[in-house]
Amino acid sequence: LQYLSGFGNEHVSEDPRCPGALPEGQNNPQVCPYGLYAEQLSGSAFTCPRSTNKRSWLYRILPSVCHKPFQPLEEGHLTHNWADVEPDPNQLRWKPFEIPKASQNKMDFVSGLHTLCGAGEPRGRNGIAVHVFVCNTSMLDRSLHGSNGPYPGFLSTVPQQGKLLITTEFGKMLVEPNEICVIQQGMRFSVEVFGETRGYVLEVYGAHFELPDLGPIGANGLANPRDFLVPVAWYEDRQVPGGYTVISKYQGKLFAAQQDFSPFNVVAWHGNYTPYKYNLDNFMVINAVAFDHADPSIFTVLTAKSTRPGVALADFVIFPPRWGVANNTFRPPYYHRNCMSEFMGLIRGHYEAKEEGFQPGGASLHSMMTPHGPDADCFEKASKAKLEPERVAEGTMAFMFESSFSMAVTKWGLKTCNRLDKNYYKCWERLKSHFNPNCK
């Protein structure tokens, strides 16, 4: 597959099978080349400042308005009902989420979405939801789009096991473990998988992901804009007599509409409102090289800002392989209570602060002001370690969705999934007092 590079760029793309499909010098001519329809997809209000205005023009075989009325669709384990169960301020950790066998229960990306936690309200477009997906079959003649916000992680989507071939109205993306992709509000997409597949999704209501400001870091570092990849135009002129299902996630509910053609019929497009993907190996790590820790915000890949300066609806943060060289310093993550909520997942390897219980395909949630930090084994080992330059997190990639929202956990997350680790708190029980008032 081919891609265009650059974060937030004005891109231009047309399927090479139809050269000259993009109109010249205007967006909406009386008659488009090849007899196409012009359709604008707006990701921001028309009146937003130029620096934040998001839109793309799509030139397609039939416009997306050609469908039967939307009807309610069974949501499965998707929800935005945060009052389903009582609040739980405890440290929470989940074992790897189980992927059903295709021979027992065929499950595609949509039916495999399960809401784990979240906060806020999609109608007011202010909030987030964290989902996991487990699937074993491809989406067949159906697509999905979100009407309330970017759909991170996916972010994005963050695949942990198995690769995703994602077809969008803008073209195709192959997203593998250790990559993320963002499908933005209103963009229709379908997911093809190649076996048992699992991953994480961050849905944000009402804000676009941005690259974090670099401030004193300077012009370069963290996630570089050129490493974000956008698909190139690809279309299929395919009739579906049996009916193609277009699924909309609207106000937290699923709705389905039928049409008799593929929605991926965009021959050419231009604009700055696009899906994109990013390989986490390209992240330029910034770290402390003298003593102590820099705050984990130095590992932010993308941020969705709130109306309060410096406070995010959600940050996507990673903990990639790097060098640890700090002198006279306890090098693993320190013990911590945070005014933000921290949801963590592990894509591969062993997380440095909890090498045993935190597993790839699992997750943890440390809510606002809930204390957390290294387990007893990690503390004892790091307190006695010889301090010399060492590789940290080699072969590992952990990530965090950090949010200013106080997130509630769903009934599925606390009970139905049966993956909650009820012994998580025990990893700190063996911490012992080293206090000696006679020894400075």
Helices and strands as residue ranges (DSSP letters): E 3-5, E 11-14, G 33-35, E 37-42, G 50-52, E 55-60, E 71-72, E 92-94, E 113-121, E 126-135, E 142-146, E 157-161, E 164-168, E 171-175, E 179-182, E 189-193, E 197-205, G 215-217, G 225-227, E 229-231, E 239-250, E 253-261, E 266-271, E 276-279, G 280-282, G 296-299, E 300-305, E 312-319, E 322-324, E 341-348, E 363-366, H 376-384, E 390-392, E 397-403, E 408-409, H 411-411, I 412-416, G 424-428
